[in-house]
Amino acid sequence: MGAGHTVTALYEIIPTPPDQEVSTATALRYQQSIVTDQANADELLTFKLRYKPIGSKQSLLIEQPVRYSENTFDESSQNFRLSATIAGFGLLLRKSKYSGTLTFDRLESWLHGAQPMVNTDWQDFEQLIQTQTASLLSNQ
């Protein structure tokens, strides 16, 4: 990744219920798994990113807590809704078991909710969704 590039990563976070014991799939190699009082705070996780500024030999660390929020999908940012739409499109194309009840029609409505007034890239993506929907309907 170079200067000026961006990356979008989507994660599904499924919190452990308070009455359930926390376990790890495999034993931690360099530390103990101890749950602290902070685990009951409104923070879901801490996002950590290292990067090197242009011309620097030393990396810098950014740490940002991700807090619990009750925002709905419609209240999320335009970028998040577009990213979720694109990720959902990939899940549907692969016929992924993780697509759940997602449909191409729902993706199109998500895209309309995230779409700026005029943007040819978004219009092209909408056309791609419509083409795929039509193709699936004609094969039924």
Rosetta blueprint (number, residue, H / E / L):
1 M L
2 G L
3 A L
4 G L
5 H L
6 T L
7 V L
8 T L
9 A L
10 L L
11 Y L
12 E L
13 I L
14 I L
15 P L
16 T L
17 P L
18 P L
19 D L
20 Q L
21 E L
22 V L
23 S L
24 T L
25 A L
26 T L
27 A L
28 L L
29 R L
30 Y L
31 Q L
32 Q L
33 S L
34 I L
35 V L
36 T L
37 D H
38 Q H
39 A H
40 N H
41 A L
42 D L
43 E E
44 L E
45 L E
46 T E
47 F E
48 K E
49 L E
50 R E
51 Y E
52 K L
53 P L
54 I L
55 G L
56 S L
57 K L
58 Q L
59 S L
60 L E
61 L E
62 I E
63 E E
64 Q E
65 P E
66 V E
67 R E
68 Y L
69 S L
70 E L
71 N L
72 T L
73 F H
74 D H
75 E H
76 S L
77 S L
78 Q H
79 N H
80 F H
81 R H
82 L H
83 S H
84 A H
85 T H
86 I H
87 A H
88 G H
89 F H
90 G H
91 L H
92 L H
93 L H
94 R L
95 K L
96 S L
97 K H
98 Y H
99 S H
100 G L
101 T L
102 L L
103 T L
104 F H
105 D H
106 R H
107 L H
108 E H
109 S H
110 W H
111 L H
112 H H
113 G H
114 A H
115 Q L
116 P L
117 M L
118 V L
119 N L
120 T H
121 D H
122 W H
123 Q H
124 D H
125 F H
126 E H
127 Q H
128 L H
129 I H
130 Q H
131 T H
132 Q H
133 T H
134 A H
135 S H
136 L H
137 L H
138 S H
139 N L
140 Q L
